Structure formats: C-alpha cells, structure tokens
Amino acid sequence: MAINYLLTNISKLKGRKNYDESSFAVENLLILEGVADCIKQKRPAATATAIAISEVAKAKATLIFTIDPSLYVHIKEAKSTKDLRQKLK
C-alpha cells in the first residue's frame, strides 16, 4: 500500500519546531488519500453529510500516524479530525 511508504517518509510532528512542514506534508497526504475534506474548518452542510464516516475515520487515523507518539497525550481525547487538528495547532 502506497500510504505505508509515504507515512514512513514524512517527518512526524514533534511540536512547534516542525509544525509548518508537517502540516504541509500531511495536508498533501490527505489529498492523495482523498480525505482532505474531512479536515476543513468550514464545510457546507451538503458536503458534511456527503462525507462517509469511514473517510473521516481514515483521515483521523492518517493524522495520528503522522504525529510523534510523545504528543499522543495531547490528542487522545479528540473526537473529530477538526478537533484533532485544533489541538495540534
């Protein structure tokens, strides 16, 4: 699976020092996976209902795999991809 290769080659988010680079890489990874709409801040209601639950779960899992495990303590309670993204900022 191509995503496994990409995940091993993307620097994990360590914190503020590499947030911009990591965010850029992750956004493009989500685009490649077809789930980038799941992390947008504001979506029209029609778009929100069109996104399958599995796509949201896939986007959230992808984000988590791009984060250094030492930061998991800060994101464990995130319920959505939007919430997860906010906590990372």
C-alpha positions in Angstrom: 0.0 0.0 0.0 1.4 3.4 -1.0 0.4 5.2 2.1 2.6 3.0 4.3 5.6 4.1 2.2 4.6 7.8 2.5 4.0 7.6 6.2 7.5 6.3 6.8 8.9 9.1 4.7 7.0 12.0 6.3 8.6 13.6 9.3 6.5 13.1 12.4 5.1 16.2 14.1 7.4 17.0 17.0 5.7 20.2 18.1 6.1 23.8 17.2 9.5 23.4 15.7 8.3 21.5 12.6 4.5 22.2 12.6 4.5 24.1 9.3 6.5 21.5 7.4 4.5 18.6 8.9 1.2 20.3 8.3 2.1 20.9 4.6 3.1 17.2 4.2 0.0 15.9 6.0 -2.4 18.0 4.1 -1.0 16.7 0.8 -1.1 13.1 2.1 -4.8 13.6 2.9 -5.4 15.0 -0.6 -3.7 11.9 -2.1 -5.8 9.7 0.1 -9.0 11.5 -1.0 -10.0 12.6 2.5 -8.7 16.2 2.7 -12.3 17.5 3.0 -12.5 15.8 6.4 -10.2 18.4 8.0 -11.5 21.6 6.5 -12.6 24.1 9.1 -15.9 25.1 7.4 -17.9 22.9 5.0 -21.3 23.4 3.5 -23.9 21.2 5.2 -24.4 19.2 2.0 -20.7 18.4 1.8 -20.6 17.4 5.5 -23.3 14.9 5.1 -21.8 13.5 1.9 -18.5 12.6 3.7 -18.7 9.0 4.8 -17.9 8.1 8.4 -15.2 5.7 7.1 -13.5 8.6 5.3 -13.5 10.7 8.5 -12.0 7.8 10.5 -9.4 7.3 7.8 -8.4 11.0 7.9 -8.2 10.9 11.7 -6.0 7.8 11.7 -3.8 9.2 9.0 -3.3 12.3 11.1 -2.5 10.3 14.2 0.1 8.2 12.3 1.9 11.4 11.4 2.4 12.6 14.9 5.2 11.7 17.2 3.9 9.3 19.9 5.1 11.6 22.7 2.3 14.0 21.6 -0.5 11.4 21.8 -1.2 12.6 25.4 -2.4 15.9 23.9 -4.8 14.4 21.3 -6.2 11.3 22.9 -9.5 13.0 23.7 -10.0 14.4 20.2 -13.4 13.3 18.9 -13.1 14.5 15.3 -10.5 15.4 12.7 -11.3 19.1 13.2 -10.8 18.8 17.0 -7.6 16.8 16.5 -6.2 19.5 14.1 -7.1 22.3 16.5 -5.3 20.5 19.4 -2.2 20.2 17.2 -2.1 23.9 16.4 
